[in-house]
Amino acid sequence: MKPPPPPRSLERLRELTPARVGLGRAGISLPTEALLGFALDHARARDAVHAAFDVAGLASGLTAFAMPPVQVASQARNRRDYLRRPDLGRMLDPRSRRLLESRGGIAGQLAIVIGDGLSPTAVNLHAAELLRHLIPRLAADGIETGTLVIASGARVALGDEIGAILAARMLVMLIGERPGLSAPDSLGCYLTFAPRIGLADAARNCVSNIHGAGLRYDEAAFRIAWLIRAGLARQLTGVALKDESGAQTPPRVAFDPGV
């Protein structure tokens, strides 16, 4: 028997969120359509984790920035090692370390790292486009962008070692976030002032949920640029630096009391 249509308020709510709300039921179970949708989203999330990191395509998309990217890798030799040994994704392999050491001290105020993380799909889709919105904002603020790095097999903390070698005052790391059932392609941005090995996550700021149904490129770039500017001025990032940029941006969705 076909489940009854959801109330109008639930239909409106579905328009505002990709979350699973008001799915209905068939007996004591989910309707077939909802169950198949769950299975499909779960498969998409798994595929995102194991997707190939398109380093060549990403590097080609970054040529407009006049900053040829440096390609490095962590000690995770393959995706299996990466998933089973998170510690390997936090350390550069010897060749990559030597390569960056040969460029040490020229990063300027800012170094940008693009890592595959837990969703190479997100990075392939969104990283270059986000930078197209971010770089002009930084230039307008007089913030010098130094070395651009593409890191394979990367965890967030890999940026600490990269930033320390490059003597960066601020590190920006764009990385694929753990895929969810509603967002297999979510990109995150982690900001670290004076990066060095051994920093706790409390020393970083994060702007997350950057994807087509989440945070828009222009809004994400605005928030990231604000945090970079404030972090450099105050010489810190993390729990001591609160994102106060929200009051300067229009609300994404207006509240409708009729819902």
SEPA-192828 format. One record per residue (C-alpha): x, y, z; residue in three letters. Coordinates in steps of 0.1 Angstrom, whole numbers, padded with zeros to 4 digits, always signed. Layout:
<rs>
XYZALA;...
</rs>
This chain:
<rs>
+0000+0000+0000MET;+0013+0034-0009LYS;+0022+0055+0021PRO;+0001+0086+0027PRO;+0016+0120+0015PRO;+0035+0138+0042PRO;+0021+0170+0058PRO;+0027+0202+0040ARG;+0051+0214+0067SER;+0074+0184+0061LEU;+0074+0190+0023GLU;+0086+0226+0030ARG;+0112+0213+0054LEU;+0125+0189+0027ARG;+0131+0219+0004GLU;+0154+0234+0030LEU;+0176+0204+0040THR;+0190+0172+0024PRO;+0185+0155+0058ALA;+0162+0125+0059ARG;+0130+0138+0074VAL;+0094+0125+0071GLY;+0103+0094+0051LEU;+0071+0077+0060GLY;+0068+0040+0067ARG;+0055+0007+0052ALA;+0044-0014+0081GLY;+0073-0013+0105ILE;+0099-0005+0078SER;+0109+0023+0055LEU;+0091+0027+0021PRO;+0110+0011-0007THR;+0119+0044-0023GLU;+0134+0057+0010ALA;+0154+0025+0015LEU;+0168+0025-0020LEU;+0177+0062-0016GLY;+0196+0053+0015PHE;+0215+0025-0002ALA;+0224+0048-0031LEU;+0237+0075-0009ASP;+0257+0050+0012HIS;+0273+0037-0021ALA;+0281+0072-0032ARG;+0298+0079+0002ALA;+0319+0048-0001ARG;+0328+0056-0037ASP;+0339+0091-0026ALA;+0364+0077-0001VAL;+0380+0054-0027HIS;+0379+0078-0056ALA;+0411+0086-0075ALA;+0427+0119-0067PHE;+0430+0138-0099ASP;+0463+0155-0093VAL;+0470+0162-0130ALA;+0436+0177-0135GLY;+0438+0198-0103LEU;+0473+0211-0112ALA;+0460+0221-0147SER;+0430+0239-0131GLY;+0454+0259-0109LEU;+0476+0273-0137THR;+0455+0305-0137ALA;+0470+0315-0104PHE;+0506+0318-0117ALA;+0517+0295-0089MET;+0529+0261-0102PRO;+0519+0237-0075PRO;+0544+0215-0057VAL;+0533+0179-0056GLN;+0541+0159-0024VAL;+0528+0127-0008ALA;+0524+0114+0027SER;+0539+0081+0040GLN;+0507+0063+0032ALA;+0517+0043+0001ARG;+0482+0035-0011ASN;+0446+0040-0001ARG;+0445+0009+0021ARG;+0474+0022+0041ASP;+0458+0056+0043TYR;+0426+0043+0058LEU;+0442+0018+0082ARG;+0471+0039+0094ARG;+0459+0075+0099PRO;+0494+0083+0114ASP;+0510+0077+0080LEU;+0488+0104+0064GLY;+0502+0129+0089ARG;+0539+0126+0078MET;+0556+0134+0045LEU;+0575+0108+0027ASP;+0613+0114+0026PRO;+0613+0126-0011ARG;+0586+0151-0005SER;+0603+0164+0026ARG;+0635+0170+0007ARG;+0616+0187-0021LEU;+0600+0211+0002LEU;+0632+0218+0022GLU;+0648+0229-0011SER;+0620+0256-0012ARG;+0620+0265+0025GLY;+0617+0301+0035GLY;+0599+0314+0004ILE;+0563+0308+0014ALA;+0557+0344+0025GLY;+0527+0350+0047GLN;+0505+0322+0034LEU;+0510+0286+0022ALA;+0481+0267+0006ILE;+0479+0229+0007VAL;+0453+0209-0012ILE;+0450+0174+0001GLY;+0428+0145-0010ASP;+0416+0136+0026GLY;+0387+0112+0030LEU;+0369+0125-0001SER;+0391+0130-0032PRO;+0358+0136-0050THR;+0352+0168-0031ALA;+0387+0181-0038VAL;+0385+0172-0075ASN;+0352+0191-0078LEU;+0356+0221-0055HIS;+0392+0230-0046ALA;+0402+0250-0077ALA;+0369+0268-0079GLU;+0371+0278-0042LEU;+0406+0292-0048LEU;+0393+0313-0077ARG;+0370+0330-0053HIS;+0395+0332-0024LEU;+0428+0344-0040ILE;+0414+0377-0053PRO;+0400+0385-0018ARG;+0434+0378-0003LEU;+0451+0400-0029ALA;+0427+0428-0021ALA;+0437+0425+0016ASP;+0474+0427+0007GLY;+0480+0391+0018ILE;+0508+0375-0001GLU;+0502+0339-0012THR;+0533+0318-0014GLY;+0538+0282-0022THR;+0509+0261-0034LEU;+0511+0224-0026VAL;+0491+0194-0037ILE;+0494+0165-0012ALA;+0483+0130-0019SER;+0474+0106+0010GLY;+0469+0137+0032ALA;+0454+0140+0067ARG;+0448+0175+0081VAL;+0479+0174+0103ALA;+0502+0168+0073LEU;+0498+0206+0067GLY;+0516+0212+0100ASP;+0548+0196+0087GLU;+0545+0213+0053ILE;+0539+0247+0068GLY;+0568+0244+0092ALA;+0592+0234+0064ILE;+0580+0264+0043LEU;+0582+0288+0073ALA;+0546+0299+0066ALA;+0530+0323+0090ARG;+0496+0309+0081MET;+0486+0276+0065LEU;+0454+0270+0045VAL;+0446+0234+0040MET;+0417+0224+0016LEU;+0408+0188+0021ILE;+0380+0163+0014GLY;+0359+0158+0045GLU;+0345+0124+0056ARG;+0316+0117+0033PRO;+0281+0117+0047GLY;+0249+0102+0034LEU;+0237+0136+0022SER;+0271+0150+0011ALA;+0298+0127-0004PRO;+0316+0157-0019ASP;+0320+0181+0011SER;+0352+0202+0011LEU;+0368+0215+0043GLY;+0393+0243+0049CYS;+0416+0243+0080TYR;+0435+0274+0090LEU;+0466+0272+0112THR;+0488+0301+0124PHE;+0525+0293+0127ALA;+0521+0256+0118PRO;+0545+0231+0134ARG;+0545+0194+0140ILE;+0525+0183+0171GLY;+0498+0210+0171LEU;+0465+0199+0185ALA;+0433+0204+0165ASP;+0423+0231+0190ALA;+0449+0253+0173ALA;+0430+0253+0140ARG;+0399+0270+0126ASN;+0377+0251+0102CYS;+0353+0262+0075VAL;+0334+0231+0065SER;+0305+0218+0044ASN;+0317+0235+0011ILE;+0298+0219-0017HIS;+0269+0225-0041GLY;+0241+0220-0015ALA;+0261+0235+0014GLY;+0283+0265+0017LEU;+0287+0284-0015ARG;+0321+0293-0029TYR;+0317+0330-0024ASP;+0304+0327+0011GLU;+0332+0302+0020ALA;+0359+0324+0005ALA;+0345+0354+0025PHE;+0347+0335+0058ARG;+0381+0320+0051ILE;+0396+0354+0041ALA;+0381+0369+0072TRP;+0397+0343+0094LEU;+0431+0346+0076ILE;+0430+0383+0081ARG;+0420+0382+0117ALA;+0444+0353+0124GLY;+0474+0371+0110LEU;+0465+0403+0128ALA;+0460+0386+0162ARG;+0488+0360+0156GLN;+0466+0330+0165LEU;+0441+0305+0152THR;+0419+0279+0169GLY;+0396+0281+0199VAL;+0409+0316+0207ALA;+0398+0330+0173LEU;+0360+0331+0169LYS;+0345+0335+0134ASP;+0328+0369+0137GLU;+0323+0373+0100SER;+0287+0360+0100GLY;+0272+0394+0109ALA;+0286+0408+0077GLN;+0270+0383+0054THR;+0233+0380+0044PRO;+0214+0350+0058PRO;+0214+0320+0036ARG;+0177+0310+0042VAL;+0151+0333+0056ALA;+0128+0319+0083PHE;+0092+0314+0072ASP;+0068+0314+0102PRO;+0043+0296+0081GLY;+0064+0264+0079VAL;
</rs>
